[in-house]
Amino acid sequence: MKFSIQREDFLKPLQQVIGVVERRQTLPVLGNVLINATRKQIKLTATDLEVELQAQIAIPVTETGDITLPARKLLDICRTLPEEAQLDISVNKDRALIRSGKSRFTLATLPATEFPVVDKIKSASKISLPQNKLHELIERTAFSMAQQDVRYYLNGLMLEPVKGLLRAVATDGHRLAMCEIKADIDTDGEQVIVPRKGVQELHRLLEDTDEAVQVEIGSNHIRITTGELRFTSKLIDGRFPDYTRVIPKNANKQLLVNRDLLRQALTRTSILSNEKYRGIRLDVSENNIKIQAHNPEQEEAIEEIDATYSEEDLVVGFNVTYILDVLNVLDSNDVSVLLSDANSSALINQPGSDDCRYVVMPMRL
């Protein structure tokens, strides 16, 4: 194998795929990146057996071939070379030589035959949607995924194709995020759960462009293809809980409040909350919210802000981090908080829009 390439043309796709390469590997070849060189392009592939990323670069290739090179070392070499440097990469038996100007690097290789690749997906459904919409869908829900929960099906993001919509739902058992975007889907499809690492990589890779991405959902994998990049992830084999039962039905006390005002007040109050439980108390009365926090050192924070509220007075406790996470992903001026009583969950959304709904369970303080 032999080809020449500009540093910048090689560095960006290498950085895109490197995210899935773990520093500690069960198999040595998983620490490598697979390079497939055909006459008119090269493909870079990295995997951790759960998520696979593949980038392609259109360049003329002098000698075709397949090989795997140490991913991190290759990235560090490219990163530290001068801008607009020319790389000449050639492979001879079990060694790869990288030349650039007066620099020479010889890397150990492993054969491409040892590299695990995902077979062709037997696609059950295909969806096309703008890249920025999919990015927004993930950003507005992924923060509610569980981390290392024994209920393994919560450690991921549930995607559900519905007629005319793609819905995403995430929950860790204490809060729930649900968002929908319009999509060209003819019939209801099966729910699938994308694992946490795959969701994080996808969020990192998707860009703020209205260029279309192709989403293929198979029985065991999901594949998302942009112009030059292909993302493939295994799916979590489990049944996602019935999220519709969690959304409050009797929350009839509506609180309307400026999002930034509430976020700033909660951020300041949280400084003196219990570091472990992060509890804050909301004392809601007519057109007013009193926010209080205490900690074991007998310290206290109190904030009062104006709000639109005309129902009976209510006192309820929440984990302040959960409320702040929601406020950070919404972009409206005001937020709507629907409450029923001190022991029921709050339903938070943007006024006049049900595209995104957030449920936060109460805390006893």
N, C-alpha and C positions, 0 to 999 in steps of 0.2 A: 504494500500500500504506500502511495506517495501523493502528496498534494501540497499546494502553497495557498496561504490565506492571510488576509489582513488581521491583525490582532483584534480590532474592534468587532469584526464580523464573526470571529470565533468566540470572543469573550462573552458577549450577551447571551447566546444560546447555551453556552456552558454554565453560566450563572443561573439560567432558568431551570435547568435539569438537576443541578447539584443539590437542591434543597432536600431531595429524598435520600441522599446518601448519608447513612448514619456513620458516626465516627468509630463506633464499635460494631463489628460485624460478626455474625455467626459463620458466614461464608466469605472467604477473602475476595471473591469476584464481585461481591456486592459493594465493595469499596472502590470499584472501578467504574468507568464510563465506557459504554460500548460505542465504537465508531464503525459505522458501515459506510464505505466509500464506493459509490457507483460512478459511472462516467460523468454525470452532470450534477451530482449533489453528494453531500455527506449527511448522515444522520447521527445524532448524539442521543444515546438512551441511558437513563439511570433508573434504578429500582431498589426498593427495600422489601420486595415480595408482596407488599400490600398496595403500594402506589408505584406506577411507572410513568416517567416523563420522557417524551421524545421530541427533539427539535431538529429541524432540517435546514440546511444551508445550501443554496444553489451556487455551486462553483464548479469549474472544470477540474477533473481529477486526472492526474498523470498515470497513476497505477491504482486500480480498484483493489478492494480487499476489506476484511473485517478483523478487528482487534479490540481488546479492552486495555485501557490505560488507567493508572491510579488517579481517581477523580480530583481529590484535593490538591495533590502535587501539580497536576496539570493546570488547575485553576490558579494556583499560586504563581506558577511560572508565567502564565498569560497576564495575570494581574500586575506583576512587577516589571514586565517588559515596558519599554517606552511606548508612548502613544504612536499610532500609525506604523508600528513595527510590522515587518513581514515575517510570517512563520513558515518554515519549510519542515513538514512532518513526514518522516519515512519510517517504515518498519522493516526490520531484517531479523527473521527467526523470532526469538523471544525478547528482542530489544527494540525500543522505539527511539529514534533520534529527532530531537527538536532543535532546529537552527534558527537563529534570528540575529542578523548582523554578526558580531563577533562572539555571541553567546552560543554555547552548546550544552544540551541537556540529554542525558541518556536515561530512559525510564524502563523499568521492568514491565513486561506485559503478561497478560493471561489470555488464553485462546478464547475467541468469541463463542465457541461451542459450549463453554462452561456457563455462559451468561443466560440467566432465566428470562425469557420474554413471554408476555401475555399472548395467548393464542387469539385468533380472530374472534371478535365478540359476535355471538348469535344475538343480534339486536332484536329486542321485542318492540321497541318504539324509538322513533327519531324525532327530535324537536330542534327547530332553528329559532334562535332569539338573539337580540343584541347583547354584545359582550358586557356593556356597562350595566344592563338590567340584571344579568345573572350575578355580576359582582355586587350590586346593591342588595339583591335578594340574600346572598350569603352574609354580607356585612351586617344586615339588620336582624339576622337570626342566630348566627353561629356562636355569639357570646353566651348563649343560654345552654350550650352543650355541656354535658357532664364530663368530668375528668376522672378517669380510672374508676368509674362506678362499677360495682359488682353486677349491676344490671347493664350488661355490656351493650345492649341495644340503645341505651341513652348516651353512649360515648360517640355520638355522631349526629349528622343532620339528616332528617327525613325529608325526602323529596317525593312529591305526589303529583303526577300529571292529572289534571282535571280538565274537562271540556272547556277550552278557551283560556285555561290558566295553568301556571306551574306554581305549586304551593310548597313552601319550606317550613318545617316545624322543628324546633329544638327545645329540649327541657332537661333539667337536672333534678327534677322532683320538687324543687322549691320555687321555680319560676318557669315560665313558658313563653317562647317567642314564635309567632306565626305570621308569615308574610306571603303575599301572592303577587305574581306579575302576569300580565297578559301574554299568552303564547298561542301559537297556531297548533292547537291540539284538538283533534276531532272527537275523541272518546276518552272516558276515564281510564287511567292506567293503574298499574300496581304501585304500591308504596315501596320505596327502596331507602336504605339507610347507608349514607356515605360516611366512612370512619373519620374521626376527628383530624388525623394527620392529612388525609386527602382533602378535607374541607379547607384546612389552613393553607396547604400548598396551592389549591385552586384560587383561593382569595388573593394570595400573593401574586399569582401569575396573570390573572385577569386584569385588563387595562380599561381605562375610562374612554372607551370608544364605542360607537354604535355599529361597528363591524360585526357581522353575524358570526355566531359560534354554533357548531353542530353538537347536539347532545344525543348520545345513543345510550339507551338503558337496556341492558341485557339481564339475564337471570342471575348472574353472579358478579357482573362488572358494570361500571358506568364509564363511558368514554366521552371526553369533551375535546373537540378539535377547533383550534383557531387557525389563522393563516399558516403559520410556520410551526405551531406547537401542538402536540397531542398528549393529553392527560388521560391516564387510565387508572382506575382504582377498583379494588375488590369492594364488594358490598358486605355490610354486616348481616349475618344470617340470624335474624331475630324478628320478632313482631313488635312494632312500635305501639306504645299505649294509645288508647282512644283519647286523643287530645281534645275532642269536642266536649267531653264530659268535664274538662278542667275549666273551660271558659265560663265565667260567671253569667248566670241567666237572670238573677234577681238584683243585680247591681243597679239601683235606680237613683242613687244620689250622685249627681254629677258635679265635679269640681273642675273649673276651668282656670288655668294658671299660666303665666308667662314661663316658657320653658327655660330660658336663660336665668331668670330670676330665681326659679325653683332650684335649678342646678347649682347656682352659686351659693345659695343658702344651705343646701344639703352638703355641699363640699366643705363649707366652713364648719357646720355643725358636726360633721363626721370626725373632725380632728379630735374631739373629746368623747367619741363613742368608745364602747368596749372593743378593744383591738381584735378579740376573738369572734364575738358575735355580731359586731357592727350594727347594733340595734339603734334605731331612732324612733321617737314618738311624734306623731302628727296629731295635733289638737285642732280639729277643723270646726270653725264656727262661721257665722254669716260674713261672707266676703273676707275671710281672714284664715290664715294657716299659721299656727304656732308650732315650730319645730324644736324639739328638745333632745339632748343626748347626755348620758351620764356614763361614768366609768368607775371601776373599783377604787380609784384614788379619790373618789368623792368630788371629782371635777365635773363641771356642767357647762353646756352651751345652749343658748336659747336664741332663736331667730324668729321674727314675725314678718310675713309677706302678705300682700294683698292678693285676693283671688276672687273669682266669681262663684259664689255658693249661697244657696238660699234654703237648703234643707235643714233638718235638725242637727244639732251639734254632735260631733263624733270624735272619738279618740281611738287611734289604731297605731300599731307598731309595725315597722318593716326593717329588713336588712337594707341599710342605706346604699350599699354597693349595687344591689339588684335594681334599685330605682335609678341610680346614676347611670348604670349601663344602658338602660332604656333611653334616658334623656340624651345620652351621647350619640345614639344612632338615629334619632328623629331629627328632622330639619325644619319643622314648622315653628312659627313664633310661639304658639300656645300649645298646650297639651291638655287632653281630657283624661281625668281620673274618675272612674266609676266605682263607687263603694256601696256596700249595703249595711254592714255592721262591723264591729271590732274583730270578729272571728272569721270574717270572710275575705277572700282574695280580692285584690284590686285589679281592675281592667284598665290599662293605659293605652291610648291611641291618639292619633292626630284628629282634631275636631273635624267632623264631616267626612272622614275617610276610614273605611274598614280594611284597607289593603294590608295594613300591619296592625296586629293586636298583641299586647303583652300582658301576661298574667303574673302577678307577684303575690305569693302567699304571705299572710300576716305573721308577726312574731308576738309572743307574749313577753312583755317587759316588766 
